[in-house]
Amino acid sequence: MEKADRDISSDIQRVKETAERFIQNVSKVIVGKRETIELVLVALLCEGHVLIEDVPGIGKTMLAKAVAGSLGCSFKRIQSTPDLLPSDVTGIHYFNQKTSEFEFRPGPIMANVVLVDEINRATPRTQSCLLEAMQERQVTVDLETVPLPRPFLVIATQNPVELEGTFPLPEAQLDRFLLRVSLGYPSEDEEDTILARFQEENPLDSLASVLEAAELLELQRLCRKVYVEESVRRYVTAVTRATRGHEGIKLGASPRASLGLHLAAQALAAIRGRGYVIPDDIKHLASPALAHRLISKTEARLRGRSLEAIVGEIVSGVPVPVEERS
């Protein structure tokens, strides 16, 4: 084995071991949702953003806080309400009477991990102030551009069934989220485990961090080394492009979605201990990476066809690259 092969092998093993440690730590709080935790970790390793969408009481906020607690990073929470202003998020310049100068007071967006709880309760004006931060990792306040700390991750939650007093996220906002995930109801045994685990104390109170900011940045760099063979890369493009011509879709996925799916597949392969991406990685990530970026046609909605089901149809219909043997 050549030195370069040994190096990438040890790097991938390091990512896998750290990922397992992180997943096990979050699982001390979140019971039986390993796949969802893994997807959130994929977003972390891509420095992407996550939208957690599910009904109340499932554990959306608890998951976000457990992820933040497992990271040795700064954490801030924004509770979205209709009267939340953009300046409440980004920060303001105020006049300091002691120094007789204007100073910048940073808002909660100036953190490594930002939880935006019930994001669809914020007005479109406030939602839009997150666009620059999520894509360019900077904010502009009073004509001054302020860079955000690295790593930077937005974890947003929203309730899909409660519509009163909410403002649906615009397509441009949804496209900034790398993945959309849900938790779903626990099984009977999982729910019993939850009751026993939370009987005496909240495990979140004693959760220790297992991953520091500097180490996370290094792991993000290592994930970019994961090999993507040309045919697999073209498979990513083919799946994304197929959303733009599907008969049930009005608006297909953007090139940003292609890039996000490509990066997420590299991170997932590394988490699972591989130095290369396989088509199954793309299939596994297609729905969480693409479905929330699409707009279905009215006929499809009337027939009860969900976007996740349509993405499943697309993935099934796109030919999978196979290895040619001589």
C-alpha positions, 0 to 999 in steps of 0.5 A: 500500500502506498503512503498516500493510500495509508494516509487517506485510510487513517484519515477516514478511520479517524472520521469514523471513530469520531463520528461514532463517538459523537452519535453515541453521545447524542444518543444519550439524550435522543433515543433510537434515532441513529439515522437522524443523528447521522444525517445531522452529523453529515451536515456538520461535516459539510458545514451545511445547515439542517431543517428539523421538521416534525410535529410538537413534542417529538424532540426537535429542540432537544436534538438540536441542543444535544448536538450543540452540547456534544460540540465544544463550540459556542451556542446561541438560541433564537426563539422565532416570534412575529415581532422578532426583528432582523437586528435582534438576530444580526446585532446592532451598532449602539452609542457607548456614552463612556467612550463616546463612540459607536460600538457593535453589539453582536446578535445571537447569529454570532455563534458556531451553532445557532438554533432557530426554533420554530423558524416559520413563526418569524416574519419574511423580513426576519427570515431573509436576514438569515440568507446572507449568513447561511450562504456566505457566512457573514452578516451586513449591519449598517453597511459593515460586513461582519464575518461569522465564526467557523465552523458555523451551523444553523439548526432550524425547527418548524412544525408542519401542521400548525399554520396559524401565526406562521409564515412559510419559508420561501424557496430561497430560504429552503434552498440554503438548508443542506438537509431536511430531517424528521424524527418521527414517533418512537416505538413502544420500547423506545418510548418506554426507554425515554420514560426511564431515562428522564425519570430522575434527571434530564440527561442533557444537563450532564452531557459532555462535549466530545468534539472541539471546534478545531477538530470539527474543522479538520474533519470537514477538510478530511471529508473532502478527500473522499474519492468520487469516481466520475460515473458516481459524480455524474449520477449525482448530476443525473438525479438532480437534473431529473427533478427538473423534468419530472411530470409531477414537479413544477420547480426542480433542484438547483445546482446548489442542491447538486453540490450539497448532495455531492458533499453530503455523500462524501461525508456519509462515506467517511462516517461509514468508514469508506474513502470512496462514495458509492451510489447507495450513498446518493440514494440514501441522501437524495430525499433529505437533500432534495425533497425540501427544495422542490415544488410539486405541481397542483395535480401531484398534490391533489393526488396525495403524492409527497415530494419524498415519494417523487424523489424516490421515483426519480432515484428508482428511474435513474440508471445506477452506474456499474463497474465495467469488467473486462 
